[in-house]
């Protein structure tokens, strides 16, 4: 798993409040470019760290998944083999 540090962890952190959010709000909260956040969210989706939620399929709303919470919890060992093992077990 190749994550962009610290941005991907920051995105997960924003979503860790268990509320739905979109790229615009996340970008404002992180003081990052919305277009850049829009490129990261589909990657986090592919890794299963976030999920897209409705009401419409293309609403642009995301939530953190259980796997995303685990990744966020173990960010201190990101880049180590231990991290990959922890994530692959989910």
C-alpha positions as a Python dict, from the first residue, in 0.01 Angstrom:
ca = {
    (1, 'X'): (0, 0, 0),
    (2, 'X'): (151, 330, -111),
    (3, 'X'): (3, 627, 69),
    (4, 'X'): (94, 993, 36),
    (5, 'X'): (226, 1111, 371),
    (6, 'X'): (92, 1310, 546),
    (7, 'X'): (-201, 1397, 319),
    (8, 'X'): (-373, 1058, 307),
    (9, 'X'): (-352, 1023, 683),
    (10, 'X'): (-487, 1376, 722),
    (11, 'X'): (-784, 1290, 499),
    (12, 'X'): (-853, 980, 706),
    (13, 'X'): (-822, 1186, 1021),
    (14, 'X'): (-1082, 1435, 896),
    (15, 'X'): (-1317, 1147, 816),
    (16, 'X'): (-1255, 975, 1149),
    (17, 'X'): (-1532, 1182, 1308),
    (18, 'X'): (-1770, 922, 1154),
    (19, 'X'): (-1952, 1187, 949),
    (20, 'X'): (-1992, 1198, 571),
    (21, 'X'): (-1778, 1456, 399),
    (22, 'X'): (-1678, 1567, 49),
    (23, 'X'): (-1358, 1683, -117),
    (24, 'X'): (-1444, 2051, -91),
    (25, 'X'): (-1492, 2040, 286),
    (26, 'X'): (-1188, 1820, 338),
    (27, 'X'): (-972, 2053, 128),
    (28, 'X'): (-1085, 2356, 329),
    (29, 'X'): (-1022, 2182, 660),
    (30, 'X'): (-673, 2071, 551),
    (31, 'X'): (-594, 2394, 364),
    (32, 'X'): (-514, 2192, 51),
    (33, 'X'): (-617, 2222, -312),
    (34, 'X'): (-957, 2063, -379),
    (35, 'X'): (-839, 1911, -706),
    (36, 'X'): (-556, 1736, -523),
    (37, 'X'): (-793, 1598, -259),
    (38, 'X'): (-1015, 1479, -548),
    (39, 'X'): (-721, 1276, -681),
    (40, 'X'): (-648, 1117, -343),
    (41, 'X'): (-1002, 1010, -248),
    (42, 'X'): (-1043, 755, -534),
    (43, 'X'): (-708, 599, -439),
    (44, 'X'): (-817, 569, -76),
    (45, 'X'): (-1141, 420, -209),
    (46, 'X'): (-947, 162, -413),
    (47, 'X'): (-751, 63, -100),
    (48, 'X'): (-1079, 23, 89),
    (49, 'X'): (-991, 296, 338),
    (50, 'X'): (-1291, 512, 253),
    (51, 'X'): (-1632, 436, 106),
    (52, 'X'): (-1852, 648, -116),
    (53, 'X'): (-2198, 700, 30),
    (54, 'X'): (-2526, 832, -106),
    (55, 'X'): (-2790, 929, -136),
    (56, 'X'): (-2676, 935, -502),
    (57, 'X'): (-2397, 699, -610),
    (58, 'X'): (-2195, 989, -750),
    (59, 'X'): (-2270, 1231, -465),
    (60, 'X'): (-1903, 1276, -378),
    (61, 'X'): (-1965, 1198, -12),
    (62, 'X'): (-1715, 975, 167),
    (63, 'X'): (-1687, 802, 502),
    (64, 'X'): (-1395, 622, 662),
    (65, 'X'): (-1413, 241, 667),
    (66, 'X'): (-1306, 8, 946),
    (67, 'X'): (-991, -64, 746),
    (68, 'X'): (-930, 312, 720),
    (69, 'X'): (-962, 342, 1096),
    (70, 'X'): (-706, 63, 1143),
    (71, 'X'): (-464, 229, 900),
    (72, 'X'): (-504, 557, 1084),
    (73, 'X'): (-450, 386, 1417),
    (74, 'X'): (-123, 231, 1296),
    (75, 'X'): (17, 529, 1106),
    (76, 'X'): (317, 542, 1342),
    (77, 'X'): (453, 224, 1179),
    (78, 'X'): (369, 319, 820),
    (79, 'X'): (648, 218, 586),
    (80, 'X'): (750, -78, 801),
    (81, 'X'): (670, -438, 717),
    (82, 'X'): (464, -451, 1036),
    (83, 'X'): (225, -192, 889),
    (84, 'X'): (169, -396, 572),
    (85, 'X'): (101, -706, 779),
    (86, 'X'): (-149, -525, 999),
    (87, 'X'): (-337, -385, 699),
    (88, 'X'): (-333, -706, 494),
    (89, 'X'): (-497, -892, 782),
    (90, 'X'): (-808, -673, 759),
}
